[in-house]
Amino acid sequence: MANKLDSKIPSGPIESKWSDTKFDYKLVNPANKRKHSVIVVGTGLAGASAAASLGELGYKVKAFCVHESPRRAHSVAAQGGINAAKNYQNDGDSTYRLFYDTVKGGDFRAREANVYRLAEVSANIIDQMVAQGVPFAREYGGTLANRSFGGAQVSRTFYARGQTGQQLLLGAYSEMMRQVDAGTVELRYRREMLDVVVIDGKARGIIVRNLLTGEIESHEADAVVIASGGYSNVFFLSTNAMNCAVTAAWKAHKRGAYFANPCYTQIHPTCIPVHGENQSKLTLMSESLRNDGRVWVPKAVGDKRHPNDIPENERDYYLERVYPSFGNLAPRDVASRQAKYRCDEGRGVNETGKAVYLDFADAIKRLGQDKISERYGNLFEMYDKITGQNPYKQPMMIYPAPHYTMGGLWVDYNLETTIPGLFCAGEANFSDHGANRLGASALMQGLADGYFVLPYTLGNYLGGTKLDKVTTTHDAFKAAADGVKTEITKMMNIKGNRTVDSFHKELGNIMWENCGMGRNEAGLKKALQEIPKLKEEFWNNVRIPGDANYLNVELEKAGRVADFIELGELMCRDALERKESCGGHYREEYQVDGEAKRDDENFCHVAAWEYTGDNKPEVRHKEELTFENVHLATRSYK
């Protein structure tokens, strides 16, 4: 067991760490900023806000987008809201309470200093986005409205109906495009990062594939930011868009960036249930619905009556029963497990028995249909279109599904990976959510990293690091580009009998059954036997039609699935090594009355994995976690 990690957490009281550190950071004067170049990979909330901010400061920024437009980033799918400690409701919220709720919600597996900074800058995010014209919901008098989300007893979530992520992304996108027009940001569409170029131990550029022409391109810079999102598509069926991938982060990992806590994945409790074997993704129903919706199942096993025909005294509102203090707004990991327990008892609904009800009858009776439509109308329309059922007239059916990943590239307090000059922002890093993210905190983290953290920490790096001039004629660029071309050629030449999707589905099934909502030693060991066999068959029997030198969607998917297979193996090994239950990592051997049982003596640390070469075991490093402000305690939402 190795330990080579320096988290660079500043000294001093937690309330002043960030402000004191910002003063101590080295600065780059405006004229010198124009001499520095920065690459940003990904143009979702974290990437777009980082590119906009760095461009505004005067740096020369190259931003790379895998889509034909940054507006298609998966950030648009975050529906319910964004947290901020504004205390507009005068209900007891504060920076400290948001910090406390986030540490507790993550089951005490996050770094305190990073979480406090996130809570501290959260209020600035709302001011920034309002200034950009984001149409947050407002009260009758014009003040910004709030609602509640899981894991909190205050209302701190700002929202734009059920389209918050989309509206925030449009704001960040507009700011980035303003810098594109100003000439400080160069935006490259339809490019996928396939390697990081490291020269003299520092990240100095990337290799990308032009997805329209197949051309392999090299791009140099003084620093690189990875903001490419999470890896829930390792499960095949998830709420993530089909293009969401781990590839950028995984290629950085294989160049020397440690990958932290890969087994920390979040299963969202309110998703439309699986409806068939040919389904390619799942649809999220926002957690905000649990503000007014009540979750229940029939009390009787196997009750197949229409939900409207089941009387009140024959319904089990199990979240309200088990967690009376938080009720239907229990955190996601807790709510998901309780739904699984009810279905395992035989009280699940739907034809499959893998669903529970989310019922708005009481809220409609109390507030009126118009008010519910005002709050959630687009979500209700989406549910109706997908299922053919009207949620105003009968309960929704929901079931947990893979949604978010708390694991990611290890970063220090400055959001810098173990490769100097390579930074990581948003869901692609591991830093802020521990073993379980609270609802409405993903948008908060992405914008905090891009707007309010990276402009300082990246400037500190550039101001304090000697960087020789580098061009793409350097041997390291040629070697990296040749390596990418060799792997593509190898993949294209397999010409086997199985489709890429068949491998992805098989991997997803292995992962869901053995490393999904519940894990145990036998299942994880089984997965660790099956995944290497799947990898071997993939590299001997996958079939990729077409040519590598033009648009080839199957080739794109094949590269991503190859990375998911390797990641899946690491996830299972990480889950096997972590002999405890915490947050979304639920080892069935470690529980008390169905609740997660942590082992703080042996596992109160971040596990950061070091790549050591193809087909070689990765080395597990530890970053010990200390809790000086929120004291370690067993989570309770009862």
N, C-alpha and C positions, 0 to 999 in steps of 0.2 A: 504494500500500500504506500503510494508516494504522496508527497505534499510539496508542490512548488508554486503555490498560488499566492499572489499578493493582491488583496482586494483594494488596497490604497484608500481605506476608509479614513477620513480625516479625524483628528483628535478633537476634543472639546464637547460641549453639550450638544445633544442632537438638534436642538432648536436653532443653533447657529452654525452647524457644520457647513451647510451649503453656502450661506452668505460669506462666511470667513474664507472658505476655500475659493470662491469666485474672486475674492480680492487677492488671494495669493497666486492665482493662475497667471502664467505669462501671457502677455498681450501681443497681438500682431497689429502694427499700425496700418491705417487705411491704405497707404501706398504699397506696403508690402503684401497686404491681402491680395492685391491684384496679380501678384507674382506666383501665388499658390493655386494649385488645382486640386479639386476633390471629386471623387467618383461616388455617386449614390446609386446603389442597386435596389430598385423597387420604388414605386411612386404611389403607394398607398398613403395613409395618413402620416406615418412616421417618415417615409421617404420624401413625400411631397413637401411636408413642413420643413424637413431638414434642408432640402434643395432650395426652397424659397428663402429660408433664413440665411443660409450660407451665401446664396447669390446676393441677397440684400446687403450683406456685410461687405461684399466686393470680391469674394473668392470666385475663381473660375470653376464652375460646376458642370460636370457631365452627369445627367440622370438617365438611367436605363429602365425601360418599361417593357415587360414581356407582352403586353397587350397592344392593340392598335390605338388605345387611348388610356391615359392614366385614370380616366373616370370609371374604368372597368375594374379597378382594384377591388379586392374583396372587402376592403373597409366599408363599402356601401352596404354590406349585409348586416352590419351591426345596427339593429333596429331600435333598441329600447331607450338608449340615453347615454349620457356621460356624467360621471361623478365629479363633484367639486365641493370643497368645504366653504361655501358661501354663507351658510346658515340663514338664508333668506326666510325660512319658515319659523325661525326663532324657536327651534325645537331641541336645542342642545348640541347642535353640530359644531365642529371646530376642526382645525388642522390636526390636532392631536387625536380626536375621535376617528377621523378618516384613517389616520395612521394606525390607530389601535384596531379598528375593524378590519383593515387590510392584512395586518400581521396575524390577527386571530383567524380571519377567513382563510388565509394560506396555511393554517395549521402550524404556525411557528416554524416555517421552513423557508422564510425569506430574510434577506439582509436588512436589518432595521434602518440603517442609514439611507439606503436607496428608497425604501418605502416612505420614510419621513419626507425626503425631498419631493417625491411624487405628490404627496398630500399637500406640501407647502406650495408648489407651483400650480396646483389644480385650479385655484381661483383665477390665476392669470390666464389660463386657457379660455375660460368663459369670456373674459373681457376681450381677448384677442379675436375669438370667433364672432362675437357680437359686432365688433368693429368691422369684420369682413362681410357682415350682412347675413350671417347664418340665421334662418328664421326660427329661433327657439320658440316653443310654446310660451304664451304669456297669460297672466291672470287678467280678469276684467279691467283692473286699474292700470294695466300696462307693464307690471313687474314680471320678471321671468318666473315661469312656473316650475315646480319640482314635483317628482314622484319618488316612490320608494323602490328599492331593489333588494335582492336577497342578501342576507347577512348583515343588515343594518336596521336599526330601530328609529332612524331619522329619515327625512325626505331630502336627499341631496342630489338627485339625478335630474339633470337638465335634458330636455328632449325636444324633438321636432316630430310630433306625432309618432309614427312607427318607422320614420325614415332618417333617424338621427345620423347614422354613419354616412349615408349618402349626402346629406346636407353639409356635414363637416368636411367630407372629402371635396365637395365642390368649392368650399371656402379655401382649403389648402391648395387645391388644384389651381384656383384663380390666382392665388398669390405666386405660385410657381410659374404660371404662364406669364404673369407680369414680368418676372425676371427673365423668362425666355425672350420676351419682346425687348427687354432692356439689354440683352446680350450677355448677361452674366451666367445664365443656365443654358446649356445645350442639351436638348431632349432627344434621346434616341429611342424610337419605338421598335417593337417587335424584336427585341434582343434578349437572349437568355444567357446569363452568366454561367460559364462552364469551368472557370478556374480563376484563382487568385495568383498574381505574380508577386513573388517575394524576392527582393534583392537586398543583400547585406542585412538580412534578418528583418526587413521592414516591408510592409505591403506597399507596392508601388504601381499596381495596375490590375487589370482583369482581362480575361479572354472571354469573348461572347460569340454566340452564333446568331447571325442574321436569320430569323425564322422564315423570311420571305424568299431569300436567295440561297440560303445554306452557307454563305460566306463566313469564314472564321476571321474575326476581327480582334486586334489588340489595342488596348487603350491604357495610357500611362497617367499617373497622378501622384500627388504627394501624400494622399491618404485615401482610404476607401471606407465607405459606410455600407454595411449590409442591412437592408430594411425590407426583407423579402417575405415576411410573414411566417406562419406556423406550418405544422406538418400533420394535421389531422387526417389528411388523405392517405396516410399510411394504412388506415382502416378501410380504404376504398369507399365505403358508404360513410359520409360525414356531411355536416352542414357546409363544408367549404366548397368554393367554386372548383370546377374541374381542373383549372390551371394552377391551383394552389399546390406548391411543391416545396420540398426541403432542399432542392438541388443547390441553390446558391450557398446556403448555410453549410450543406454537407461538403461541397467542394472546398470551402474555407476550412472546414474541420480537417479534411484530408491534407491540407497544406500546413496544419499546425495549430489551428484554433481549437481549444478544448470545447467539448460539447457537454453541457451541464444538465443533470436531472432529466434525461430523455424520457423516463417512465412517468413523469408528471404530465398527464393528459387530462383534459376536462371533458366530462360527459354532460351535455346540457339536458336538463330534465324536460324541457318543453319543445319537442320537435314533432312533426307529423310522422306517424309510424311508418315503418317499411310496408310497402304494399305489393311487392313482387320481386322475383329473382332477377328480372331484367332492369331493375332500377339502377341508376348510375350515381345519384346523390340524394341527400335528404334535405328537408326544408325546415329551417328554424322558425319557431313561433316565439316571439320575443318574451323574455323574462318579465317585461313590464306588464304582461297580461296577468301575472300573478298578484298584481296590486288589487284587481277587482274580481279575478276569476278564483273559484274555489276548487281545489283538487280533491277528487273522491273516487272510490270504487264501491261496488255493491258489497254489503256485508256477507252475503251468501256466496259460497263457492259456486262457480259455473252459472251465475245468473245471466241469462241471455236476453232479458227483457229490454225494450227500448228504454234509454235513460229517463225519458220523461214519464215513464210508467212506474218507475221505482220510487216509492214514497220516501220522504225525508228520514223516517226512523229506520229505514233499511239501507241507508248510505253510510259509508265510513269516510269522513273527512279526515284522512289519516295524518296529514301534516299538522292540522289544527289540534288533533288529539295527541300526537307524539311530541310536538314542539309548540306548546301553547303560547310561549313568549314571542315567537317569530311567525308561527302559523305557516301560511302559504308562501311566506318570504324567507323560508329557511335557505341556506346557501345551496349552490348547485350540486355539489358532491353529495350532500346529505339528502336533498330532495330526489336526486336520481336513484340513490340506493333504496330509498323507501318505495319508490315506484317499482323497482325490480323485486323487492321483497313481496309486495302485494301481488304482483303477477306470478311470482314463484309459488305463492300460496293458492293459486288457481282463481284469484279474484280479478284478474285482468280482463279487459274488455276487447272489443274488435274481434274479427274472425280468428285472428291468431292468438288472442289472449295476451298480446304484448302491447297493451295500451291502458291508460287511465283517463278519467274524464277531467276536463277543465271547464267549469260551469259558470256562466255569467248571469244566470237567472236572477239571483239575489241583487246583483249590481244594477241590472236593468230595471228591476222593480224599485230599487232605492233611488237611482239617479235618472232613469229614463233612457230609452234607446238612443236618443239624439246625443246625449253626453258620452255614452260608451262609443258611439260612432266617431265622435269628435276626437276621442283619445286613441282609438285603435282601428278606425275604419278601414285603412289600407290592409291591416293584418287580417281582419275578418274577411275582406274581399279575396285576399290571397288564399286563405283557408278554403273558402267556398269554391274557388276555381279549381283547386287541386283535388278536393275530396267530394265536391258536389253536395256538401251539407252546409246548411245555414246556421252559423254559430249564434245568431240572435235567437234562433228557435229551439236549438238543442245544444248540449255541451260539445265542445271540441274533444277530440281524442288525441292524446299526446303520449310520447314515450321518449326516454333518454336516447341521445345519439352523440357521437364524437363531434366536438365543436371547436375547442381551443387547446393550445399546448403551452403549458407553463415552462416546460423545458426549452432549451435553445442554446445558442453559443454562450459560453461563459464570458462575462464581462466584469471588469472592475468598477469602482465607483465612477470612473470617467467614461464608462460604456466602451472601453477598449478591450479587445480580446487578448488572448495570449500571443497574438502576432502584433508587434508594435505597428501602429499606423492603420490597423484594421479595426474599425469600430462597428458596433451592431446596435440597432435600435428597434423598438416596437416588439411585436410578438416573436421576432426572430431571436431575441436574446432571452435570458432566463430570469432577469434580475428582480422583478418587483412583486411577484404574486405567490411565491412559495409553492405549495402543493395544491393550491386551489385558488383560482381567480374569482373575485367577487364580480357580480354582474355590473355592467356599465363602467368597468375600469380599464378595458382594453383600449377604448378610444382615448381615455385619459392618458394612459401610458404612451401611446403612439405620438400624441401631440406634445406631451411633456418632453419626451426625448428629442423630438425634431425641432421644436420651437425654443425650448428653454434650457436644455442641457447640452446637446451637442455643440451649439455655437460657442459655448465656453470651453468645453473639454477638448474639442478638436483644435480650437485656437491655441490652447495651452500646449498641445502636442506640437503643432507647427511652429509655435514661438520658441520652443525649447529643444528642438531636434535639428541636428545638422543633416540636411538632405542634399545629396549630390544630384545634379541634373541627370535625368534618365529619359531615354527615348525607347520607342518600341523596336528599335534595331538591336537592343541589348540581347545577349544570348539567352537570358532567362525568359524573355517574351517568346523567342523562337522555340525554346524547349517546351514551354507550356502550350503554345499553339500546336506544336507537333504532337504532343500528348493527347490533346483534345481530338485532333484529326485521326489519330491512330485508334482511339476508342470508338469513334463514330464508324470508321471503316470496319473495325472488328464486329460491331453490332450489326451493321448492314450485311456483312458476309455470312452471318449465321444461317439465314434462309431456312429456318426450321418449320415446324408445323403448327405452333401455337400462337395465338394472338397475344398482343401486349396486355389487353384487358383481362384475358383469362389468368395471366400471372398476377395481375393486380388484385383481382377478385379472390384468388386463392390466398394471397398474402393477407388481404383484409380479413378473410375468414379466420385465418390462424391467429391474427392479432386480436380480433374481437373476442374470440372464444377463450384465449389464453392470457391476454394482456389488456383486456377491456375494462368493464365496470368492476369486475372482480378478478383477482389473480391469486394463484396458489403455487406452491413449489412444484407440484407434479405437472401442472399445466404449463408453467414457464419452461421447465426442462423439456417437455414435449415440444414446445415451440422452438426451442434452441436446437432440437434435432431436425425439425421439419424445415426451418428457414434456410439453412445451408444447402439442403437438397433442392429446395426451390430455386435458390441462386444458381446452383450448378446447372439445373435444367434450363433456366432462363438463358444462360450464356451458351447453351448448346442447342436450344430448340425454339427460340423465339423467332417469329417471322415478321419482318418489317417490309411492307411493300414499298414501291416507289424508289426514289433516288435521294441521295443526301444533299444534292446541289440545288435544291429548290424547296418550295413549301412542302413539308412532310410532317403532318400532325402525328402520325404513328411513331416516327423517329423521336419527336419531342417527348411523347408519352413514354417511350421505351427508356430514354435516359432518366426520366424522373422515377419510373418504377424500379430501375436498377438501384437508384439511390435509396428509395423507400425500403427495398429488401435489406440493404446493409443497415439502414437506420433501425428497421424492425428488430433485427438481431441484437443491436445495442440496447434498444428499449427493453427487451426481454431480459437481457443480462443485468441491466441496471435495476429492473424490478425484482429480479431474483436476489441480487446482492443486498437490496434494502429490505431487511427482515423486520419490518414494522408496517403499520398502516398509518397514513397521514394524508389528509385531503383527498384528492382524486386517486391517489395510489392506495388501493384497498387490498391488502393481503388478507385473505380469508382466515389464515391461521392466527392473525393478530387483531382481535376485536373483543369488545366488551358489550354484550347485548346489542349486537349489530352496529355498533359505533366504532370508529377507527381507534386503534390502540397504538400510540406512538411509543418509541423507545428513545427517549432523549439522551440517555447515557451513551448509547452506541451510534445513534444516527442523527444527532442534531448537527448536521453538516450538509453542505452542498457536495454532490458527487460530480466531478468534472473529468470527463474521459478524454484521454490522449490517443490519437490515432498513431499506430506504430508500423503500418504497412499492410498491404493486401494479405488477407487470410492469416493475419497475426492478431492475437488478443490485444484489445485496447487496455491501456493502463488507467486505473481509477485513482484520481487525486481527490483530496478532501480540502474544502474550505470550512473550517469550524464556524458555526454561527453562535453569536453571543446575544443575549437578551438582557439589556440593562434598563430598558424603559417599559416594555411590555413583558411582564414576567411569565415564564413558561407555566402553562396550566392546561388541563384537559378542556378542550372546547366543549361548550354546552350551549345549545340553542333552545333548551327546554324552559 
